[in-house]
Amino acid sequence: MFVQDRYTSLISLEFDFYSKENETSVRMQLASATSRKVLRADVLMEPILPDFDFLKLEQMHSKKYRLTSGFIPYSEARLLSQKVFEWIKEKGKTLWDCDFSFSLMFKDFGILGTPNVSRLNILKMILHYPEDAVYGLFPERKRFPRSKSIKNIYPSSKFYIDTPSSLSSNSFTFPLRKYYGIDFTSLDSGSLRFRYLGGTDYQEKLDKNWQVIDLSIDCLRHCITNPGLTEEEKRTLDSILESNQKIINSYSSVDAFVKEFPDITLLTDLTTNRQIVGTLYPYIRDRIFKLMSETRMTKGMINYDSDQGKIQIKDAVIENAYLFEGIDIFDCKINGNISSCDVFGCEIKDSDIFMSNLFNKTVVRDSFFDQSYLNSTSVLIDCDVMGLSSIISGKMDGGRLISGKVVTRQADISDMTEVISFEKII
């Protein structure tokens, strides 16, 4: 890849930051600092051409903002990032929950969308992208709940893998959720969004940020123009599939599951009777496969509650899971994205909790808490609470109460908590 090839790329930059100034003041200051028109995102009429030449400013809550550019040429994007970073250093700040995202498309021969990013071979991109180098530059983002590794591939068929290196891309399931470092769902709009960058003081790391943007441009162009897998990429695919082989092998029967995961106790309605569990296994194995592939659970208990029709886990220690979704979680230590779950007596850290309920002395640290419920015995430590449906009956120690409802007769909001807004429930 020649460096000059980067100059045919178009880049949309998205800066998250905090400022004590009001929206009007921030908008005027950024317009002066960048020499560009800055418009409020909520007054713009859709649709907007992708290569718009102004900046959009969105006030996410009273002190947090997001500034977004259109798709602009490479050299302009570098200059814009330098100007915005300098402004943030002087007038704002960034914290652990701030993203510096970027999206890429190309404009070869003066034609927007050439080469066509939407035709990207996703499998090729996952295998070729130098993710270890990115995490090496920003190691704290590896545990961040919204920039998970894309190196997570499973065969579409759960029953066998036959010479996986020779199979087509259609033979595999890819990470197409919003929690990953690359958002492949953005391909529908003809661009590709990257979410690896950000965190506290990201504005102090201009060179490192652009190292990641440069290697992402190079990798994306290479994968579009050379869609076939190399021998090295085939070996990488084999290695990823091999690391998931135990989960795939466990799908066929209870006996296979027990063989592959001897430290996990499998139950139905709290009984370990092999005949009963075996009878129900064909009906629940898809959900167990989903649980295993998205959490990488290796120890603990998995129970199927037939009355509720729910999967439940207990006594597990799970680091850096992709997603816990629609299950009950008891007495576990976990880190990951938690959606539509009931959680009891757990320790949670560095997670994104959405539409879930926390009970029985659950303790959460350094996490997002959105549209969820915290009961009177549970605690949030240094967490961001948001969402009009969030209800706090327990304790908040530090963190930010951005929005939601507080049961004032039960909740304990510490003096160290930054209170932005909330609704009282008497």
Buried (B, 14 or more C-beta within 10 A) or exposed (E): EEEEBBEBBBBBBBBBBBBEBEBEEBBEBBBEBBEBEBBEBEEEEEEEEBBBEBBBBBBBBBBBBBBBBBBBBBEBBBBBBBBBBBBBEEBBBBBBBBBBBBBBBBBEEEEBBEBEBBEBBBBBBBBBBEBEEBBEBBEEBBBBBBBBBBBBBBBEBBEEBEEBEEBEEEBBEBBEBEBBBBBBEBBEEBBBBBBBBBBEEBBEBBEBBBBBBBBBBBBBBBBBEEBEBEEEBBEBBBEBBEEBBBBBBBBBEBEBBBEBBEEBBBBBEEEEEEEBBBEBBEEBBEBBBBBBBBBBBBEBBBBBBEEEEBBBBBEBEBEBBBBBBBBBBBBBBBBBBBBBBBBBBBBBBBBBBBBBBBBBBBBBBBBBBBBBBBBBBBBBBBBBBBBEEBBBBBBBBBBBBBBBBBBEEBBBBEEEBEEBEBEEBE
